[in-house]
């Protein structure tokens, strides 16, 4: 059930979510959960007088403080976006109605009052945000909260983040922000943009002619300078949209029309034992492939690199090892319900080269990768029941565990080239 009530400068949203009241309240005060359904960055001190800061990748933000919290039942906080003359107020109340089969339905009521622009005086053509509650005009507050609460319901009931499942896929499967070494190697006349390391075959950008070592600087009418702006530009579109993409190939600028691809929805086991078993099988297959690639490869060949900004074969393997450890940190953050905005830091050569030196010679590095993979699979097998029951958390872990092989095999292709196979 959902309802919307409008009055002057006040909006009230009501929705029934088939989830325990305690879990709904947790989604309102836990940074990781707030990011999962509402915004992109959160800093929160969930107590009366504590600060709350919410931000979106499109540049909008709200800052305020909690004026009241009754744990498990209600909370209130002020809301002040850029340019707001005065703060508005958000009040959320929860109560259980036992509406679903398990007797755990929760009624959610969100009242946003004191909105800066009244409904009947709002200027035409007010810009809207594509990312959550984007501006403090009346129509966008209405649209933003409606979409956010729909996403909260989806997240708790099915595990799906609608911003992700409805978001188009560019097909980037490796790359990063520009740096001085890349700029020199690629010969591009720009200092900001997204470097394409590789693209998924058959998706829109690859089909439109983009390729490895191109640098994307614009999607539609949005400039792309780094990954946050890249994501924000994509979020303004939906799967199937055809948009102009501007990029550099060496010193030359090009623009092509790209049909943005739909995001695939992988199937995965619904219980942790089966998921861990599937992960072990995938790791075993990947390990056998890697052993075959490295058969007869000496350390000297595995340490060879063609330029300072390119990894050696050993460093590619170290990247896989580092990524595996980052995955373990990410899973641990869910187990501990801890704050962690960016768990993945495995692309820095200063992190990778020490691994190649400590885990040496090459067989020792490969063995350490295999041991670390085994730890990941065991973490999945022993996930606490609470993580499995929280569908959004289990969904994220399971999706990674049935898709990570593509990431490995992409890097296996690099290793083959580096060692001459």
C-alpha positions as CSV (number, residue, x, y, z in Angstrom):
1,X,0.0,0.0,0.0
2,X,1.2,3.5,-0.7
3,X,-0.4,6.9,-0.4
4,X,0.5,10.6,-0.9
5,X,-1.0,13.6,0.9
6,X,-0.2,17.2,-0.1
7,X,-1.0,20.3,1.8
8,X,0.7,23.7,1.3
9,X,4.4,23.3,1.9
10,X,4.0,19.8,3.3
11,X,4.1,16.3,1.8
12,X,3.2,13.1,3.5
13,X,4.0,9.7,2.1
14,X,2.6,6.4,3.4
15,X,3.8,3.0,2.4
16,X,3.5,-0.6,3.8
17,X,6.6,-2.7,3.6
18,X,6.6,-6.4,4.2
19,X,9.6,-6.4,6.6
20,X,10.0,-6.4,10.4
21,X,9.8,-2.9,11.9
22,X,13.3,-3.3,13.4
23,X,14.7,-3.9,10.0
24,X,12.9,-0.9,8.5
25,X,14.2,1.3,11.3
26,X,17.7,0.0,10.8
27,X,17.5,1.0,7.1
28,X,16.8,4.6,8.3
29,X,19.8,5.0,10.6
30,X,22.6,2.7,9.2
31,X,24.9,4.5,6.8
32,X,25.3,1.5,4.5
33,X,21.6,0.9,4.4
34,X,20.8,4.6,3.7
35,X,23.2,4.6,0.8
36,X,21.5,1.4,-0.5
37,X,18.1,3.1,-1.0
38,X,18.4,6.9,-0.6
39,X,21.6,8.5,-1.6
40,X,25.3,8.0,-2.4
41,X,27.2,9.4,0.6
42,X,26.2,9.4,4.2
43,X,27.6,10.9,7.4
44,X,25.3,10.3,10.3
45,X,25.3,10.5,14.1
46,X,21.9,8.9,15.0
47,X,21.1,10.6,18.3
48,X,19.1,13.7,19.2
49,X,21.3,16.7,18.3
50,X,23.5,14.5,16.1
51,X,24.3,15.6,12.5
52,X,23.0,14.0,9.3
53,X,24.6,14.7,5.9
54,X,23.3,13.1,2.7
55,X,24.8,13.6,-0.7
56,X,24.1,12.5,-4.3
57,X,26.6,12.0,-7.1
58,X,24.8,14.7,-9.1
59,X,26.1,17.3,-6.7
60,X,23.0,17.8,-4.5
61,X,23.3,17.4,-0.7
62,X,21.3,18.0,2.5
63,X,22.7,18.7,5.9
64,X,20.8,18.8,9.1
65,X,20.5,17.4,12.6
66,X,18.3,15.0,14.4
67,X,15.6,16.7,16.5
68,X,14.2,13.5,17.9
69,X,14.7,9.8,17.8
70,X,12.6,7.1,19.4
71,X,14.5,3.9,18.7
72,X,12.6,1.5,16.5
73,X,9.6,3.8,16.2
74,X,10.3,7.3,14.8
75,X,12.9,10.0,14.0
76,X,12.9,13.6,12.9
77,X,15.7,15.6,11.3
78,X,16.1,19.0,9.6
79,X,16.9,19.2,5.9
80,X,18.8,22.0,4.3
81,X,20.0,21.8,0.7
82,X,22.2,24.3,-1.1
83,X,20.4,27.6,-1.6
84,X,17.7,26.9,1.0
85,X,16.9,30.0,3.0
86,X,15.6,27.9,5.9
87,X,15.7,24.2,6.8
88,X,12.7,22.0,6.3
89,X,11.8,19.1,8.5
90,X,11.5,15.4,7.8
91,X,9.5,13.2,10.3
92,X,9.3,9.4,9.9
93,X,7.1,7.1,11.9
94,X,6.9,3.3,11.9
95,X,4.3,0.9,13.2
96,X,3.7,-2.8,12.6
97,X,0.4,-4.0,11.1
98,X,1.1,-7.7,10.6
99,X,-0.2,-7.5,7.1
100,X,2.1,-10.0,5.4
101,X,1.9,-13.8,5.7
102,X,4.7,-13.8,8.4
103,X,2.9,-11.1,10.4
104,X,5.7,-8.6,9.9
105,X,4.3,-5.8,7.7
106,X,5.5,-2.2,8.7
107,X,3.6,1.0,8.0
108,X,6.0,3.8,7.1
109,X,4.9,7.4,7.1
110,X,7.3,10.2,6.0
111,X,6.2,13.8,6.4
112,X,8.4,16.5,4.8
113,X,7.2,20.0,6.0
114,X,8.4,23.5,5.5
115,X,9.5,22.9,1.9
116,X,10.9,26.1,0.4
117,X,8.7,26.4,-2.7
118,X,4.9,25.9,-2.3
119,X,3.1,23.7,-4.7
120,X,0.9,26.4,-6.2
121,X,3.8,28.9,-6.6
122,X,6.4,26.6,-8.0
123,X,7.9,27.9,-11.2
124,X,7.5,25.9,-14.4
125,X,10.5,24.0,-15.7
126,X,12.0,23.4,-12.3
127,X,15.1,21.2,-12.9
128,X,14.8,17.7,-11.4
129,X,17.5,15.4,-10.1
130,X,17.9,11.9,-11.5
131,X,19.3,10.7,-8.2
132,X,17.1,10.5,-5.1
133,X,15.6,13.6,-3.5
134,X,17.4,16.0,-5.8
135,X,16.3,19.6,-5.0
136,X,14.2,21.3,-2.4
137,X,11.5,22.4,-4.8
138,X,8.1,20.9,-4.2
139,X,7.7,18.7,-7.3
140,X,11.2,17.2,-6.9
141,X,10.7,16.5,-3.2
142,X,7.5,14.7,-4.1
143,X,9.2,12.7,-6.9
144,X,12.3,12.1,-4.9
145,X,10.7,10.7,-1.8
146,X,8.2,8.6,-3.8
147,X,11.1,7.0,-5.7
148,X,13.2,6.6,-2.6
149,X,10.5,4.9,-0.6
150,X,9.7,2.6,-3.5
151,X,13.4,1.7,-3.5
152,X,13.4,1.1,0.3
153,X,10.5,-1.3,-0.1
154,X,12.2,-3.1,-3.0
155,X,15.4,-3.4,-1.1
156,X,13.8,-4.9,2.0
157,X,11.4,-7.1,0.3
158,X,13.4,-8.4,-2.7
159,X,17.0,-7.2,-2.2
160,X,16.9,-5.1,-5.4
161,X,18.2,-1.6,-5.5
162,X,16.0,-0.1,-8.2
163,X,18.5,2.6,-9.0
164,X,20.9,-0.2,-10.0
165,X,18.5,-2.7,-11.7
166,X,16.9,0.1,-13.8
167,X,20.1,1.8,-14.5
168,X,21.6,1.3,-18.0
169,X,24.9,-0.5,-18.3
170,X,27.9,1.0,-20.2
171,X,29.8,-2.3,-20.3
172,X,33.0,-1.0,-18.8
173,X,35.0,-4.0,-17.6
174,X,38.3,-2.3,-16.7
175,X,39.6,1.2,-16.7
176,X,39.9,4.2,-14.4
177,X,40.5,7.9,-13.9
178,X,43.2,9.5,-16.0
179,X,46.7,10.1,-14.5
180,X,49.9,11.6,-15.9
181,X,51.3,8.2,-17.1
182,X,48.1,7.4,-18.9
183,X,47.8,10.8,-20.5
184,X,51.4,10.5,-21.8
185,X,50.9,6.9,-23.1
186,X,47.5,7.5,-24.7
187,X,48.4,10.9,-26.2
188,X,45.1,12.5,-25.2
189,X,44.8,16.3,-24.9
190,X,42.7,16.2,-21.7
191,X,43.5,15.8,-18.1
192,X,40.1,14.4,-16.9
193,X,37.9,11.6,-18.2
194,X,37.4,7.8,-17.9
195,X,40.0,5.6,-19.5
196,X,38.5,2.4,-21.0
197,X,40.6,-0.6,-20.1
198,X,38.2,-3.0,-21.7
199,X,34.5,-3.3,-22.7
200,X,32.0,-6.1,-22.5
201,X,31.5,-7.7,-25.9
202,X,28.1,-7.0,-27.5
203,X,27.0,-4.1,-25.2
204,X,26.1,-0.7,-26.6
205,X,29.5,1.1,-26.3
206,X,31.5,-1.8,-27.8
207,X,28.9,-2.2,-30.6
208,X,29.1,1.6,-31.3
209,X,32.8,1.3,-31.9
210,X,34.4,2.4,-28.6
211,X,37.5,0.4,-27.7
212,X,40.3,-0.2,-25.3
213,X,42.4,3.0,-24.5
214,X,39.6,5.4,-25.5
215,X,38.9,8.2,-23.0
216,X,35.3,9.1,-22.4
217,X,34.7,12.8,-21.6
218,X,30.9,13.3,-22.1
219,X,27.7,11.2,-22.0
220,X,24.7,13.0,-23.3
221,X,24.9,16.6,-22.1
222,X,27.0,15.6,-19.0
223,X,30.7,16.0,-18.7
224,X,32.6,12.9,-17.4
225,X,35.7,13.8,-15.4
226,X,35.9,10.8,-12.9
227,X,33.9,7.8,-11.8
228,X,31.3,9.7,-9.7
229,X,30.5,12.0,-12.7
230,X,30.5,8.9,-15.0
231,X,27.9,7.2,-12.8
232,X,25.8,10.4,-12.4
233,X,25.7,10.8,-16.2
234,X,24.5,7.2,-16.7
235,X,21.8,7.7,-14.0
236,X,20.1,10.3,-16.1
237,X,19.2,7.7,-18.6
238,X,17.5,4.3,-18.7
239,X,18.3,1.1,-20.5
240,X,17.5,1.3,-24.2
241,X,18.2,5.1,-24.4
242,X,20.4,6.2,-27.4
243,X,22.8,8.9,-26.3
244,X,25.8,10.7,-27.8
245,X,29.1,9.7,-26.2
246,X,32.1,11.9,-26.7
247,X,35.6,10.4,-26.4
248,X,39.2,10.8,-27.3
249,X,41.2,8.2,-29.2
250,X,44.7,9.6,-29.0
251,X,44.6,13.3,-29.9
252,X,41.4,13.1,-31.8
253,X,37.9,13.8,-30.5
254,X,35.0,11.6,-31.6
255,X,31.3,11.4,-30.9
256,X,29.1,8.3,-31.5
257,X,25.5,7.4,-30.6
258,X,25.4,4.6,-28.1
259,X,22.4,2.5,-27.2
260,X,22.7,1.9,-23.5
261,X,22.3,-1.8,-22.6
262,X,20.0,-3.3,-20.0
263,X,21.7,-4.6,-16.9
264,X,21.6,-8.4,-16.8
265,X,20.0,-10.1,-13.7
266,X,22.1,-13.2,-12.8
267,X,20.5,-16.2,-11.2
268,X,22.1,-17.3,-8.0
269,X,21.6,-20.0,-5.3
270,X,19.2,-18.8,-2.6
271,X,21.0,-20.5,0.3
272,X,24.5,-19.9,1.5
273,X,25.7,-23.6,1.4
274,X,24.8,-23.8,-2.3
275,X,26.3,-20.4,-3.0
276,X,29.6,-21.4,-1.3
277,X,29.6,-24.6,-3.3
278,X,29.1,-22.7,-6.6
279,X,31.9,-20.3,-5.6
280,X,34.3,-23.2,-4.9
281,X,33.5,-24.8,-8.3
282,X,34.2,-21.5,-10.0
283,X,37.4,-20.9,-8.2
284,X,38.6,-24.4,-9.0
285,X,37.9,-23.9,-12.7
286,X,39.7,-20.5,-12.7
287,X,42.7,-21.9,-10.9
288,X,43.0,-24.7,-13.4
289,X,42.9,-22.1,-16.3
290,X,45.5,-20.0,-14.6
291,X,47.8,-23.0,-14.0
292,X,47.6,-23.8,-17.7
293,X,48.4,-20.3,-18.7
294,X,51.5,-20.1,-16.4
295,X,52.8,-23.6,-17.2
296,X,56.4,-23.2,-18.1
297,X,56.5,-19.5,-17.5
298,X,59.6,-18.3,-15.7
299,X,59.7,-15.5,-13.1
300,X,61.6,-13.3,-15.5
301,X,58.8,-13.5,-18.1
302,X,56.1,-13.0,-15.4
303,X,57.8,-9.8,-14.2
304,X,58.1,-8.2,-17.6
305,X,56.2,-5.0,-18.3
306,X,56.1,-2.9,-21.5
307,X,55.6,0.5,-19.7
308,X,55.7,2.0,-16.3
309,X,51.9,2.2,-16.1
310,X,51.3,-1.3,-17.3
311,X,51.2,-4.3,-14.9
312,X,53.4,-7.3,-15.2
313,X,51.8,-10.7,-15.2
314,X,52.8,-11.1,-11.6
315,X,51.1,-7.7,-10.8
316,X,47.9,-8.8,-12.6
317,X,47.8,-11.9,-10.3
318,X,48.5,-9.6,-7.3
319,X,45.6,-7.5,-8.4
320,X,43.3,-10.6,-8.3
321,X,44.7,-11.4,-4.8
322,X,44.2,-7.9,-3.6
323,X,40.6,-7.8,-5.0
324,X,39.9,-11.1,-3.2
325,X,41.0,-9.6,0.1
326,X,38.9,-6.5,-0.6
327,X,35.9,-8.7,-1.2
328,X,36.5,-10.3,2.2
329,X,36.6,-6.8,3.8
330,X,33.3,-6.0,2.0
331,X,31.6,-9.2,3.3
332,X,32.9,-8.5,6.8
333,X,31.4,-5.0,6.7
334,X,28.0,-6.5,6.1
335,X,28.5,-9.1,8.9
336,X,29.5,-6.3,11.3
337,X,26.9,-3.8,9.9
338,X,29.8,-1.4,9.7
339,X,30.4,1.7,7.7
340,X,32.5,1.2,4.6
341,X,32.1,3.5,1.6
342,X,34.8,2.1,-0.7
343,X,36.2,-1.4,0.1
344,X,38.0,-1.8,-3.2
345,X,41.6,-0.5,-3.5
346,X,43.3,-3.1,-5.6
347,X,44.5,-1.1,-8.6
348,X,47.4,0.8,-7.1
349,X,50.8,-0.5,-8.2
350,X,52.3,0.5,-4.8
351,X,50.0,-2.1,-3.3
352,X,50.6,-4.8,-5.9
353,X,54.4,-4.8,-6.3
354,X,55.1,-5.5,-2.6
355,X,52.9,-8.6,-2.9
356,X,54.9,-9.9,-5.9
357,X,58.1,-9.4,-3.8
358,X,56.8,-11.1,-0.6
359,X,55.0,-13.9,-2.4
360,X,57.9,-15.0,-4.6
361,X,58.7,-16.9,-6.7
362,X,55.7,-17.1,-9.0
363,X,54.2,-20.4,-7.7
364,X,54.1,-18.9,-4.2
365,X,52.1,-15.9,-5.5
366,X,49.6,-18.2,-7.2
367,X,49.3,-20.4,-4.1
368,X,48.5,-17.4,-2.0
369,X,45.8,-16.4,-4.4
370,X,44.3,-19.9,-4.2
371,X,44.4,-19.8,-0.3
372,X,42.7,-16.4,-0.3
373,X,40.0,-17.7,-2.6
374,X,39.3,-20.6,-0.3
375,X,38.9,-18.1,2.6
376,X,36.3,-16.1,0.6
377,X,34.3,-19.3,-0.2
378,X,34.4,-20.3,3.5
379,X,33.2,-16.8,4.6
380,X,30.2,-17.3,2.3
381,X,29.5,-20.8,3.7
382,X,29.5,-19.4,7.3
383,X,27.5,-16.2,6.7
384,X,25.4,-15.3,9.7
385,X,21.7,-16.0,9.2
386,X,20.9,-12.3,9.6
387,X,23.0,-11.4,6.5
388,X,21.2,-14.1,4.5
389,X,17.8,-12.9,5.7
390,X,18.7,-9.3,4.7
391,X,17.9,-9.8,1.1
392,X,19.8,-6.7,-0.1
393,X,23.0,-7.9,1.6
394,X,22.7,-11.5,0.4
395,X,21.8,-10.3,-3.1
396,X,24.9,-8.2,-3.4
397,X,27.2,-11.0,-2.1
398,X,25.5,-13.7,-4.2
399,X,25.6,-11.6,-7.4
400,X,29.3,-11.1,-7.0
401,X,29.9,-14.7,-6.3
402,X,28.2,-15.9,-9.6
403,X,29.8,-13.2,-11.8
404,X,33.3,-12.7,-10.6
405,X,34.7,-15.3,-13.0
406,X,34.3,-12.7,-15.9
407,X,36.7,-10.4,-14.0
408,X,39.3,-13.1,-13.6
409,X,39.1,-14.2,-17.2
410,X,39.5,-10.7,-18.5
411,X,42.7,-10.5,-16.6
412,X,43.7,-13.9,-17.8
413,X,43.7,-12.5,-21.3
414,X,46.2,-9.8,-20.2
415,X,48.4,-12.4,-18.6
416,X,48.5,-14.4,-21.8
417,X,49.6,-11.4,-23.8
418,X,52.2,-10.5,-21.2
419,X,53.8,-13.9,-21.1
420,X,53.5,-14.5,-24.9
421,X,50.8,-17.2,-24.9
